[in-house]
Amino acid sequence: MPLQIFNSETQLIPLLTLTDIEVFDKCKGFLAGTTNPLFLNFQKARADIVINLDNDRIDFPGEKLS
């Protein structure tokens, strides 16, 4: 059986727009793509990892270095 990662609680959203902002309240988790940098400032986004293809960076916003 294939591993089912995306369902009604965890969604794959290839292009997330500002009009889809309510997805943060409806989903437990998601994999989303966007071209809008404003999403990085939303507390509801709770990004575990941000992959920025424009400047070739991978960031872990929630991880604190000690």
C-alpha positions, 0 to 999 in steps of 0.5 A, a space after each residue: 500500500 502506498 504511504 498516504 501523506 496528504 489527506 483532509 487534515 494535511 494538504 498539498 497546496 502547490 500555489 498558496 495565495 493570500 486569499 487561501 490564508 484560512 488554510 492555516 486554521 483548517 489543516 494540521 499540516 501542509 506542504 505549500 508553495 508560494 511566490 509571496 514573501 509575506 507568508 514568512 511574517 504570518 505567525 499562523 504559518 508555523 513554518 518548520 522549514 522554508 526553502 527559498 529558491 530565489 537565494 538558494 537558502 534553507 531556513 528552519 525558523 522555529 529552531 533555536 541554536 544554542 
